[in-house]
Amino acid sequence: MEGKEISLITYTKKGDPIATPVWFVEKDEKIYFITVEKRYKLKRIRNNPNVRIAQCSFRGKVKGDYIDGDARILTKEESEPIIELFRKKYRTFKIMFKTDKEGEKKPYFIEISLK
């Protein structure tokens, strides 16, 4: 996928879709994004791993068709190589997601396998 943001659709317990623009990186035909603890998209993925993604603008305006996928929360060990991809793609990544300091919001990396 091109660009710096994707529109991520996750589903509530009732099945209602919620779209959110997120930063992403790609590796081995999979899409990865980051979120932090206590974000509703993380809670929704824990309840239902089915997601949809599409290219979008910074403000979330969709620029293409949605693609179905399955989301999975990565372990800390699995996240290490993904952190480096984010640091290379986004200059402000280190400032926004302080992954190496205690007391900061805990980051979670999510892997999306496209269907």
C-alpha positions in Angstrom: 0.0 0.0 0.0 1.1 3.5 -0.7 1.1 6.5 1.6 1.5 6.9 5.3 -2.0 6.3 6.6 -4.6 3.6 6.2 -8.3 3.7 7.2 -8.7 0.8 9.7 -12.2 -0.5 10.3 -12.8 -2.5 13.5 -16.1 -3.8 14.8 -17.9 -3.2 18.1 -19.5 -6.0 20.0 -22.8 -5.2 18.3 -21.0 -5.5 14.9 -21.0 -1.8 14.0 -18.0 -0.7 12.0 -15.7 2.1 13.3 -13.1 3.6 10.9 -9.9 5.2 12.2 -6.9 6.5 10.2 -3.6 4.9 11.5 0.0 4.9 10.5 1.2 1.7 8.9 4.2 -0.2 7.6 4.5 -3.4 5.5 6.6 -6.4 5.7 6.3 -9.9 4.1 2.9 -9.0 2.6 1.5 -8.1 6.0 0.4 -4.7 7.3 1.4 -3.4 10.7 0.1 -0.6 12.8 0.6 0.7 16.3 -1.8 1.7 19.0 -1.5 2.2 22.8 -3.1 0.7 25.8 -6.7 1.8 26.5 -7.6 2.6 22.9 -10.9 1.3 21.8 -9.6 -0.1 18.6 -7.3 -2.4 20.6 -10.3 -3.6 22.7 -12.4 -4.1 19.5 -9.6 -6.2 17.9 -9.4 -8.4 21.1 -13.1 -9.0 20.7 -13.2 -9.5 17.0 -10.0 -9.8 14.9 -11.9 -9.2 11.6 -10.8 -5.8 10.1 -10.9 -3.9 6.9 -8.3 -1.5 5.5 -8.0 1.0 2.7 -5.7 3.8 1.7 -6.7 7.1 3.1 -5.6 10.7 3.6 -4.2 12.1 6.9 -7.7 13.0 7.9 -9.2 9.6 7.1 -10.7 10.3 3.6 -10.7 6.9 1.9 -8.8 6.8 -1.4 -9.6 3.2 -2.6 -11.5 0.1 -1.9 -11.5 -1.7 1.5 -9.7 -5.0 1.8 -10.6 -7.6 4.4 -8.1 -8.9 6.9 -7.4 -10.6 10.2 -5.7 -8.7 13.0 -3.3 -10.2 15.6 -1.6 -8.5 18.5 2.1 -9.1 18.4 4.3 -10.2 21.3 7.1 -7.9 22.5 9.7 -10.0 20.7 7.7 -10.0 17.4 7.4 -6.2 17.6 11.2 -5.4 17.7 11.7 -5.5 13.9 8.5 -3.7 13.3 9.6 -0.8 15.5 12.6 -0.2 13.2 10.3 -0.1 10.2 8.2 2.6 11.9 11.3 4.6 12.9 12.5 4.6 9.2 9.2 5.6 7.8 8.0 8.2 10.3 10.5 10.8 11.7 8.2 11.7 14.7 7.6 8.0 15.7 10.1 8.0 18.5 8.5 11.2 20.0 4.9 10.0 19.7 5.5 6.4 20.9 8.2 6.4 23.5 8.7 2.7 23.6 11.9 2.8 25.7 10.8 4.8 28.8 9.0 3.5 31.8 5.7 5.3 32.7 4.8 6.0 29.1 1.7 4.5 27.5 2.4 0.9 26.5 2.5 0.4 22.7 0.9 -2.5 21.0 1.8 -3.6 17.5 -0.9 -5.2 15.4 -0.3 -7.4 12.4 -3.0 -7.6 9.6 -3.0 -10.6 7.3 -5.0 -9.7 4.2 -7.6 -12.2 3.0 
